[in-house]
Amino acid sequence: MIRNWNMVVARALLRMHIDTSLRFSAAWHVADPHKFASSVLKGDRIDKMKTRTGQRLTDAHLVQLHQEQHPWLPAVYARLSGYVHFSGSHISDSIESMGEEDNTVQFLISDQDLKFPEFSWVEVLECFREATSILGLFLQGWGATKKMSDKQLSALRSGA
């Protein structure tokens, strides 16, 4: 979407990618990650499940759990929410011009979003790389835990 100059779709895809990364990371915050994975595969909602400390695994809570390592995450996540749920972002990003004298609004519906500054395109790419790094880290960890016995996994989780 960056190559096609489609910022609205790029931002929606970025939000979905961040969601995937955060929800996959939820396995590290539950008492039994293998049971968690089985529940997800059965179609259970992650936001209805709880952490080891009893907190619901809502998207907002997952963002909070990662904000220390990724300080950009809360602001970007909140800003991108409007791109996956109909909101003012869809309307304001389509405004071509506003008439000050006659209060008219001109909308441009196009396959290219050329009004965004250069830094916004770079920012989307950087955030996508960061979200991919988050997901990659947890995918590698998941692969490593799948090679462990239950006893080894318990020892690792308890810090032994």
Phi, psi and omega per residue, in radians:
M1 nan -0.501 3.084
I2 -1.132 -0.819 3.116
R3 -1.048 -0.530 -3.138
N4 -1.609 0.075 3.110
W5 1.036 0.736 -3.133
N6 -2.000 1.513 -3.059
M7 -1.176 -0.693 -3.091
V8 -1.066 -0.810 3.127
V9 -1.231 -0.670 3.107
A10 -1.031 -0.748 -3.141
R11 -1.204 -0.660 3.092
A12 -1.118 -0.755 3.117
L13 -1.130 -0.680 3.099
L14 -1.073 -0.777 3.135
R15 -1.074 -0.749 3.126
M16 -1.132 -0.633 3.131
H17 -1.182 -0.719 3.081
I18 -1.096 -0.767 3.094
D19 -0.979 -0.803 3.134
T20 -1.050 -0.813 -3.141
S21 -1.064 -0.800 -3.131
L22 -1.151 -0.766 -3.096
R23 -1.207 -0.587 3.069
F24 -1.171 -0.641 3.140
S25 -1.159 -0.310 -3.118
A26 -1.012 -0.473 -3.141
A27 -1.046 -0.413 -3.132
W28 -1.487 -0.070 -3.089
H29 -1.992 0.091 -3.125
V30 -1.865 2.866 -3.120
A31 -1.201 -0.655 -3.082
D32 -2.308 1.679 -3.073
P33 -1.092 -0.578 -3.137
H34 -1.228 -0.686 3.064
K35 -1.139 -0.699 3.082
F36 -0.990 -0.867 -3.120
A37 -1.059 -0.735 3.116
S38 -1.103 -0.707 3.130
S39 -1.122 -0.737 3.119
V40 -1.105 -0.760 3.132
L41 -1.111 -0.512 3.095
K42 -1.345 -0.213 3.133
G43 1.802 0.111 3.099
D44 -1.158 2.535 -3.122
R45 -1.378 2.275 3.140
I46 -1.118 -0.663 -3.093
D47 -1.203 -0.157 3.067
K48 -1.672 -0.186 3.127
M49 -1.511 2.927 -3.063
K50 -2.191 2.712 3.056
T51 -1.294 3.035 3.060
R52 -1.015 -0.491 -3.106
T53 -1.640 0.102 3.043
G54 1.594 0.127 3.129
Q55 -1.574 2.481 3.115
R56 -1.161 2.496 -3.121
L57 -1.502 1.006 3.085
T58 -1.285 2.820 3.093
D59 -1.023 -0.738 -3.134
A60 -1.063 -0.713 3.137
H61 -1.197 -0.684 3.105
L62 -1.118 -0.684 3.065
V63 -1.058 -0.787 3.139
Q64 -1.053 -0.707 3.141
L65 -1.111 -0.440 -3.070
H66 -1.835 -0.060 -3.019
Q67 -1.177 -0.466 3.126
E68 -1.162 -0.779 3.125
Q69 -1.367 -0.414 -3.078
H70 -2.325 1.345 -3.038
P71 -1.057 -0.381 3.117
W72 -1.265 -0.369 -2.950
L73 -1.050 -0.864 -3.085
P74 -1.031 -0.775 -3.112
A75 -1.193 -0.763 -3.131
V76 -1.148 -0.772 -3.136
Y77 -1.041 -0.822 -3.130
A78 -1.110 -0.751 -3.127
R79 -1.114 -0.651 -3.077
L80 -1.418 -0.195 3.136
S81 -0.983 -0.638 -3.131
G82 -1.165 -0.224 -3.130
Y83 -1.604 -0.203 3.089
V84 -1.948 -0.231 3.063
H85 -2.152 2.307 -3.111
F86 -0.921 2.233 -3.082
S87 -2.748 -3.019 3.102
G88 -1.083 -0.413 3.114
S89 -1.040 -0.713 -3.138
H90 -1.147 -0.607 -3.120
I91 -1.379 -0.900 -3.060
S92 -1.135 -0.585 3.114
D93 -1.238 -0.243 3.133
S94 -1.683 -0.113 -3.102
I95 -1.327 2.157 3.103
E96 -1.510 -0.798 3.134
S97 -2.795 2.801 3.096
M98 -2.241 2.223 3.125
G99 -1.416 2.057 -3.116
E100 -1.249 -0.605 -3.069
E101 -1.427 -0.664 -3.061
D102 -1.957 0.156 3.111
N103 0.959 0.599 3.086
T104 -1.622 2.717 3.107
V105 -2.232 2.299 3.049
Q106 -1.903 2.267 3.116
F107 -1.841 2.579 3.040
L108 -2.144 2.043 3.065
I109 -1.893 1.993 -2.994
S110 -2.544 2.869 3.072
D111 -1.489 -0.020 3.113
Q112 -2.268 2.417 3.121
D113 -1.907 1.542 -3.012
L114 -1.614 -0.004 -3.078
K115 -1.545 -0.119 -3.097
F116 -1.398 2.469 3.128
P117 -1.206 2.758 -3.072
E118 -0.968 -0.718 -3.089
F119 -1.053 -0.520 -3.134
S120 -1.180 -0.589 3.118
W121 -1.192 -0.727 3.114
V122 -1.155 -0.720 3.136
E123 -1.045 -0.746 3.115
V124 -1.068 -0.766 3.128
L125 -1.106 -0.761 -3.141
E126 -1.116 -0.735 3.118
C127 -1.148 -0.662 3.127
F128 -1.135 -0.718 3.083
R129 -1.086 -0.744 3.124
E130 -1.088 -0.799 3.129
A131 -1.104 -0.652 3.092
T132 -1.143 -0.664 3.091
S133 -1.120 -0.721 3.105
I134 -1.055 -0.871 -3.130
L135 -1.090 -0.752 3.138
G136 -1.046 -0.748 3.124
L137 -1.026 -0.823 -3.108
F138 -1.282 -0.547 3.050
L139 -1.132 -0.736 3.090
Q140 -1.104 -0.749 3.110
G141 -1.092 -0.708 3.127
W142 -1.096 -0.773 3.117
G143 -1.037 -0.721 3.135
A144 -1.144 -0.718 -3.120
T145 -1.221 -0.495 3.132
K146 -1.171 -0.365 3.128
K147 -1.514 -0.133 -3.071
M148 -1.642 2.659 2.998
S149 -1.339 2.909 3.097
D150 -1.030 -0.655 -3.135
K151 -1.152 -0.775 3.118
Q152 -1.116 -0.728 3.141
L153 -1.129 -0.738 3.108
S154 -1.080 -0.739 3.115
A155 -1.106 -0.715 3.122
L156 -1.125 -0.771 -3.099
R157 -1.201 -0.504 -3.137
S158 -1.495 -0.084 3.130
G159 1.475 0.183 -3.124
A160 -1.378 nan nan
